[in-house]
Protein backbone atom coordinates (compact mmCIF):
# COMPACT_ATOMS: atom_id res chain seq x y z
CA UNK A 1 0.00 0.00 0.00
CA UNK A 2 1.49 3.34 -1.09
CA UNK A 3 1.48 6.56 0.90
CA UNK A 4 -0.22 8.50 -1.91
CA UNK A 5 -3.40 6.55 -1.13
CA UNK A 6 -3.78 8.56 2.06
CA UNK A 7 -4.09 11.95 0.38
CA UNK A 8 -6.50 10.56 -2.20
CA UNK A 9 -8.96 9.30 0.41
CA UNK A 10 -12.29 11.11 0.65
CA UNK A 11 -15.47 10.40 2.59
CA UNK A 12 -16.86 8.80 -0.54
CA UNK A 13 -14.18 6.10 -0.26
CA UNK A 14 -15.37 5.03 3.19
CA UNK A 15 -18.01 2.51 4.09
CA UNK A 16 -19.12 1.89 7.65
CA UNK A 17 -20.40 -1.30 9.17
CA UNK A 18 -21.70 -1.67 12.69
CA UNK A 19 -21.48 -4.66 15.01
CA UNK A 20 -24.18 -4.97 17.69
CA UNK A 21 -23.35 -5.25 21.38
CA UNK A 22 -25.95 -7.06 23.48
CA UNK A 23 -26.72 -6.56 27.16
CA UNK A 24 -26.74 -10.08 28.59
CA UNK A 25 -29.19 -9.38 31.41
CA UNK A 26 -31.97 -8.08 29.15
CA UNK A 27 -30.84 -9.13 25.67
CA UNK A 28 -31.47 -5.60 24.46
CA UNK A 29 -29.06 -4.03 22.00
CA UNK A 30 -26.77 -1.92 24.15
CA UNK A 31 -25.03 -0.26 21.24
CA UNK A 32 -23.00 -0.72 18.09
CA UNK A 33 -19.30 -0.58 17.40
CA UNK A 34 -18.50 1.35 14.22
CA UNK A 35 -15.95 -0.27 11.92
CA UNK A 36 -14.33 1.35 8.91
CA UNK A 37 -14.12 -0.29 5.50
CA UNK A 38 -12.61 1.15 2.34
CA UNK A 39 -11.93 -0.15 -1.15
CA UNK A 40 -8.36 1.16 -0.87
CA UNK A 41 -7.58 -1.26 1.96
CA UNK A 42 -9.82 -4.30 1.75
CA UNK A 43 -9.12 -6.33 4.87
CA UNK A 44 -6.12 -4.10 5.63
CA UNK A 45 -7.56 -1.34 7.80
CA UNK A 46 -4.84 -1.76 10.43
CA UNK A 47 -2.22 -1.43 7.71
CA UNK A 48 -3.92 1.74 6.47
CA UNK A 49 -3.74 3.31 9.94
CA UNK A 50 -0.13 2.17 10.36
CA UNK A 51 0.70 3.83 7.06
CA UNK A 52 -1.03 7.00 8.23
CA UNK A 53 0.99 6.97 11.45
CA UNK A 54 4.27 6.66 9.54
CA UNK A 55 3.40 9.60 7.28
CA UNK A 56 1.99 11.93 9.94
CA UNK A 57 -1.57 11.50 8.66
CA UNK A 58 -3.07 9.57 11.57
CA UNK A 59 -5.07 12.43 13.09
CA UNK A 60 -6.64 13.28 9.75
CA UNK A 61 -7.58 9.68 9.00
CA UNK A 62 -8.86 9.02 12.51
CA UNK A 63 -11.09 12.11 12.57
CA UNK A 64 -12.44 11.36 9.09
CA UNK A 65 -13.36 7.87 10.29
CA UNK A 66 -14.97 9.27 13.44
CA UNK A 67 -17.12 11.77 11.58
CA UNK A 68 -18.13 9.18 8.99
CA UNK A 69 -19.20 6.72 11.68
CA UNK A 70 -21.39 9.37 13.31
CA UNK A 71 -22.79 10.69 10.04
CA UNK A 72 -23.92 7.23 8.92
CA UNK A 73 -25.46 6.09 12.21
CA UNK A 74 -29.27 6.58 12.47
CA UNK A 75 -29.55 8.06 15.96
CA UNK A 76 -33.11 9.09 15.21
CA UNK A 77 -34.12 5.46 14.51
CA UNK A 78 -32.04 3.70 17.16
CA UNK A 79 -33.02 6.00 19.99
CA UNK A 80 -31.51 4.14 22.94
CA UNK A 81 -28.40 2.47 21.52
CA UNK A 82 -24.99 4.08 21.96
CA UNK A 83 -22.39 4.34 19.24
CA UNK A 84 -18.96 2.94 20.17
CA UNK A 85 -16.18 4.67 18.24
CA UNK A 86 -12.50 3.74 18.31
CA UNK A 87 -10.15 6.64 18.90
CA UNK A 88 -6.39 6.81 19.36
CA UNK A 89 -5.08 8.54 22.49
CA UNK A 90 -2.92 10.70 20.20
CA UNK A 91 -6.09 11.93 18.49
CA UNK A 92 -7.57 12.98 21.83
CA UNK A 93 -4.36 14.86 22.62
CA UNK A 94 -4.10 16.58 19.25
CA UNK A 95 -4.26 20.40 19.58
CA UNK A 96 -7.22 20.54 17.15
CA UNK A 97 -9.32 17.81 18.76
CA UNK A 98 -11.37 20.13 20.95
CA UNK A 99 -12.36 22.18 17.89
CA UNK A 100 -13.22 18.95 16.08
CA UNK A 101 -15.39 17.86 18.99
CA UNK A 102 -17.24 21.18 18.98
CA UNK A 103 -17.79 20.81 15.25
CA UNK A 104 -19.25 17.32 15.74
CA UNK A 105 -21.67 18.41 18.43
CA UNK A 106 -22.82 21.40 16.40
CA UNK A 107 -23.40 19.37 13.24
CA UNK A 108 -24.68 16.08 14.68
CA UNK A 109 -26.86 17.13 17.56
CA UNK A 110 -28.52 13.71 17.89
CA UNK A 111 -25.15 12.23 18.76
CA UNK A 112 -24.83 14.15 22.02
CA UNK A 113 -24.66 11.79 25.02
CA UNK A 114 -24.81 8.79 22.65
CA UNK A 115 -21.10 8.33 21.88
CA UNK A 116 -18.79 5.93 23.69
CA UNK A 117 -15.13 6.64 22.99
CA UNK A 118 -13.18 3.36 22.82
CA UNK A 119 -9.60 4.19 23.70
CA UNK A 120 -7.69 2.32 21.03
CA UNK A 121 -4.82 0.17 22.17
CA UNK A 122 -1.50 0.29 20.33
CA UNK A 123 2.07 -0.25 21.47
CA UNK A 124 3.06 2.91 19.58
CA UNK A 125 1.08 4.99 22.08
CA UNK A 126 1.68 2.99 25.25
CA UNK A 127 3.55 5.87 26.86
CA UNK A 128 0.54 8.17 26.40
CA UNK A 129 -1.48 6.14 28.89
CA UNK A 130 0.73 7.55 31.65
CA UNK A 131 0.22 11.12 30.43
CA UNK A 132 -1.49 13.57 32.75
CA UNK A 133 -2.73 15.36 29.64
CA UNK A 134 -4.55 12.24 28.45
CA UNK A 135 -6.07 11.75 31.89
CA UNK A 136 -7.29 15.35 31.88
CA UNK A 137 -8.77 15.01 28.40
CA UNK A 138 -10.60 11.81 29.28
CA UNK A 139 -11.99 13.40 32.43
CA UNK A 140 -13.20 16.39 30.43
CA UNK A 141 -14.97 14.09 27.98
CA UNK A 142 -16.73 12.33 30.84
CA UNK A 143 -17.75 15.65 32.35
CA UNK A 144 -19.19 16.68 28.97
CA UNK A 145 -21.47 13.64 28.96
CA UNK A 146 -19.47 11.21 26.86
CA UNK A 147 -18.87 7.63 27.92
CA UNK A 148 -15.47 5.96 27.89
CA UNK A 149 -14.47 2.39 27.09
CA UNK A 150 -11.06 0.78 27.35
CA UNK A 151 -10.65 -1.54 24.38
CA UNK A 152 -8.95 -4.96 24.18
CA UNK A 153 -8.26 -5.34 27.88
CA UNK A 154 -5.74 -8.12 28.32
CA UNK A 155 -4.14 -7.76 24.90
CA UNK A 156 -2.55 -4.31 24.72
CA UNK A 157 -1.27 -1.60 26.98
CA UNK A 158 -4.31 -1.46 29.24
CA UNK A 159 -3.76 -2.90 32.70
CA UNK A 160 -5.79 -3.06 35.89
CA UNK A 161 -4.04 0.05 37.19
CA UNK A 162 -5.17 2.05 34.17
CA UNK A 163 -8.76 0.88 34.49
CA UNK A 164 -8.72 1.99 38.11
CA UNK A 165 -7.20 5.32 37.08
CA UNK A 166 -9.59 6.19 34.24
CA UNK A 167 -12.71 4.55 35.72
CA UNK A 168 -14.25 3.85 32.30
CA UNK A 169 -17.92 3.13 31.82
CA UNK A 170 -17.01 0.02 29.85
CA UNK A 171 -14.08 -2.38 29.73
CA UNK A 172 -13.98 -4.53 26.59
CA UNK A 173 -12.29 -7.86 27.22
CA UNK A 174 -10.06 -9.00 24.39
CA UNK A 175 -11.44 -11.79 22.21
CA UNK A 176 -8.86 -14.19 23.67
CA UNK A 177 -11.05 -14.34 26.80
CA UNK A 178 -14.00 -15.60 24.74
CA UNK A 179 -12.09 -18.29 22.83
CA UNK A 180 -12.75 -21.57 24.61
CA UNK A 181 -14.20 -19.81 27.66
CA UNK A 182 -16.67 -22.60 28.42
CA UNK A 183 -13.84 -25.13 28.66
CA UNK A 184 -11.26 -23.04 30.55
CA UNK A 185 -11.52 -22.69 34.32
CA UNK A 186 -8.62 -20.23 34.39
CA UNK A 187 -10.43 -17.80 32.07
CA UNK A 188 -13.65 -18.18 34.04
CA UNK A 189 -11.86 -17.46 37.31
CA UNK A 190 -10.12 -14.42 35.84
CA UNK A 191 -13.35 -12.98 34.45
CA UNK A 192 -15.10 -13.63 37.76
CA UNK A 193 -12.28 -11.72 39.48
CA UNK A 194 -12.66 -8.77 37.09
CA UNK A 195 -16.44 -8.67 37.47
CA UNK A 196 -16.10 -8.47 41.24
CA UNK A 197 -13.06 -6.18 41.28
CA UNK A 198 -14.73 -3.59 39.02
CA UNK A 199 -18.40 -3.61 40.13
CA UNK A 200 -19.03 -0.15 38.67
CA UNK A 201 -17.46 -0.87 35.26
CA UNK A 202 -19.54 -2.72 32.67
CA UNK A 203 -17.53 -5.56 31.15
CA UNK A 204 -18.11 -6.45 27.50
CA UNK A 205 -16.80 -9.74 26.14
CA UNK A 206 -15.59 -9.43 22.55
CA UNK A 207 -15.18 -12.17 19.95
CA UNK A 208 -17.98 -14.52 21.05
CA UNK A 209 -18.39 -17.20 18.39
CA UNK A 210 -19.79 -20.28 20.17
CA UNK A 211 -23.09 -20.88 21.97
CA UNK A 212 -21.43 -22.49 24.96
CA UNK A 213 -18.99 -19.60 25.39
CA UNK A 214 -21.95 -17.22 25.36
CA UNK A 215 -23.67 -19.36 27.99
CA UNK A 216 -20.51 -19.20 30.11
CA UNK A 217 -20.41 -15.41 29.78
CA UNK A 218 -24.01 -15.17 30.96
CA UNK A 219 -23.29 -17.44 33.95
CA UNK A 220 -20.36 -15.17 34.92
CA UNK A 221 -22.66 -12.13 35.07
CA UNK A 222 -20.85 -10.27 32.33
CA UNK A 223 -22.69 -7.12 31.37
CA UNK A 224 -22.58 -7.49 27.59
CA UNK A 225 -21.06 -9.34 24.65
CA UNK A 226 -20.36 -8.95 20.97
CA UNK A 227 -19.03 -11.24 18.28
CA UNK A 228 -19.88 -13.10 15.09
CA UNK A 229 -22.25 -15.41 16.98
CA UNK A 230 -24.40 -12.44 17.96
CA UNK A 231 -24.06 -10.33 14.86
CA UNK A 232 -21.66 -9.78 12.01
CA UNK A 233 -20.39 -6.28 11.23
CA UNK A 234 -22.92 -5.07 8.68
CA UNK A 235 -24.95 -2.11 7.54
CA UNK A 236 -27.54 -0.84 9.98
CA UNK A 237 -30.32 -1.62 7.50
CA UNK A 238 -29.22 -5.27 7.40
CA UNK A 239 -29.22 -5.42 11.17
CA UNK A 240 -32.71 -3.97 11.43
CA UNK A 241 -34.20 -6.41 8.94
CA UNK A 242 -32.49 -9.64 9.95
CA UNK A 243 -29.78 -9.88 12.56
CA UNK A 244 -31.76 -8.70 15.57
CA UNK A 245 -34.33 -11.45 15.17
CA UNK A 246 -31.71 -14.11 14.47
CA UNK A 247 -29.92 -13.23 17.69
CA UNK A 248 -33.13 -13.29 19.73
CA UNK A 249 -33.97 -16.74 18.41
CA UNK A 250 -30.44 -17.91 19.26
CA UNK A 251 -30.83 -16.58 22.79
CA UNK A 252 -34.16 -18.38 23.22
CA UNK A 253 -32.69 -21.65 21.97
CA UNK A 254 -29.71 -21.27 24.29
CA UNK A 255 -31.82 -20.70 27.40
CA UNK A 256 -34.13 -23.61 26.59
CA UNK A 257 -31.34 -26.08 25.79
N, C-alpha and C positions, 0 to 999 in steps of 0.2 A: 504494500500500500504506500503510495507516494504522498509527500507532504502537500503537494498542490491540491489534493483532494479537499483538504481542510478549508481553504479559501473559496472553493467552488460550492461548498455546502450552503443550501438555503433551506428555509422551512418547508419548501415543497419537496425536498429530498427526504424528509423525515416521515416515518409512520410510527404510531404509538399503539402498543398493545397494553392490556391491563390484566393483571392476575388477581383474582379475588382472594381475600383473606376472610376466613370464617371464624366467628366467635363460637367456641366449642360448648359453652354453657347454654346458648340459645339457638345456635345454628343460623343466626342471622349473618348477613354479609357485613363485616366490620368495616371493610374498606377495600381498596384496590392499590396494588403497587404498579406504578407506571414504568414501562420498559420501552426503551428506544430501539427502533429498527430503521435501517436505511439501506438503500440499494447499493450504496458505495461500499458498505462493509457487511455484507450478508454473513451472519454468524461470527462477525469479528468486531463486535462493538467494543470489547475491552481493548483490542488492538488500536481501534480508532481513537479512544481516549488516551492510550499510551502515546500514540503519535502526536496528539494535541499537546500532551504534557511536554514532550521533547522539543516542540517548536513554539512553546509559549502561547498556545492557543486554547489551553484547557478551560480558562474562565469563560471565554466566548462560547465554546462548544457546550459547556455545562449549563450556562444560562439559556442558551437556545433550546436545549433539551428540556429544561425546567419549564420555560414558557410554553413550549409545544405541548407538554403533558397536561398543563393546566387548561390551555386553550381547547384541547380536544376532549376534555372530561365533562360529561353532562351533569354538572352540579344541580341544575334545576330539575332533572329527572331522578337522580339518585340523591335524595334529599338528606339522608342520614349517614351515608357512607363517607369516610375520609379518603383523601388521596395521599398515598405514600409516595414521596419523591426522593430519589437518591441525590445527595449533594456532597461534594468534596469539602472537607474542612477548609482547604485553601480558597474555595469559592466564597464561603462564609466570611473569610478574613480579607477578601479582596476589597480595596478602597472604594470600589463602585457598587458593592453589593447592597448597601443600604438604599442607594438610589434605585437600584433594580427592584428591590423589594417594594418600595413605594410605588413604582411604576406598575408592578403586578397587582397590588391592592387597589389601585385607581382604575385599572382596566379590566380586572376580573373580580368584581365585587362579590360574586357568589362564592368565591374561593376562601373568603375570610373565615377563619376558625375551622377550616375543613382540610388544611394541609398538615401532613406529618412529614417533617424533614428527617429522612434516614441518613444519618452520618455515615458516609461511605468509607469503608475500610481500605487502606492501601499502605503498603510498607513505605512508599515514597513520602507519606505524610505522617508517619508514626510520631515524629517529634512534635507535631502540631497539637497532639492530644494533651501535651503537658503545658501548652501555652495558656497563659492567663487571659490573653486576648480572645482565644477561642471560647474559653469558659464564659467570659463576659458576653460574647456575642450570642452564645447559646442561651444564656440566662435572659438576655433581652428579647430573644425570639419567644421564649416561654411567657415572658411578661406581656408580650404583644398578642398572646392568644394562640400561638402556634404550638403544636405538639412535636415532641422529639422522639426519635427511635435510634437506637444503636444497632447497626446492621452486622450480621455475620458474627455474633458473639461466639467465641471459641475457635475462630479461624484466623482472625487478623490481629490488629493492634489492641482491640478492646479487651480489657481485663476487668475483674471484679472491682478493683479500685476505681476505675474510670466510671463504671456504672454507678457506684456509690457517690462519686463526685458530681456527675452530671444529672443524676436522678431523672432519667428519661421516662417518658410515659410508656414506651414500649422497648423491649429488648428482643431482637430477632435472633433466635438460636440458629447457628449454621446448620446447613442441611446434613452435615455429618452426624448430628444428633438423631435425626430421623431415620437414617439408614440402619435397618436392623434393630430398631429400638425395642420392638416387642420381644426380641430374643437376647437382649443384652442387659443384664442386671446392673452393670456398671453405669451405663447410660441412664437407666431409670433412676438409680440412686443419685446421680449427679443432677438430673433435672429436678428431682424431688428436693434436693438441697437448694437449688436456685429458686424454686417456687417459694420455699419457706424463708429463704434469706432475703428475698426482695418482694415482700408481700404487697408493696404499693406500686410495683412495676409489672405491667402486663407482658407476659412472655408469649412470643409467637414462634411456633415451630415451623421452620422452612423445609422445603424439599420432601414433603410427605407423598409417598408413591404407593404405599401398600395399606390395605384395609386394616391389617392387624397392628401396624405401626400407628395408624390413626386411633384405633381403639386404645392402645397403650397411652397415647397422648391425652386422651379424654380421662382415663383412669388416674393420670398424674395431676389432674386439675390444671392443665395448661390453659391459658386464656384463649388462645387462637392458633390457627394453623393455616398454612398455604402450601401448595404443591400441585403437581400434575394430577394426582388422584382427585383433588378437589376442583381443579379448574386450570386449564391451560391458559397461558398468556394469549389473549385474543382481543378483537375489537369489542367495545362495549355493546354494540348491537348484537353480536353473536352471544355474548353472555346473557343478555336480557331475554333472548328467544330460546336458548337451549341449556346453557351450562348450569344455571341456577336450579332448574328442575332436576337435572341429572344428579347434581350433588345432594339435593334433598332426598331423592330416592335412594342414593347410596347410603346416606345417613340412616334412613329408616331400615334398610336391609341390615346394616351393621348392628343396630340396637336390637333387632329381632332375631339375630343369628345366635 
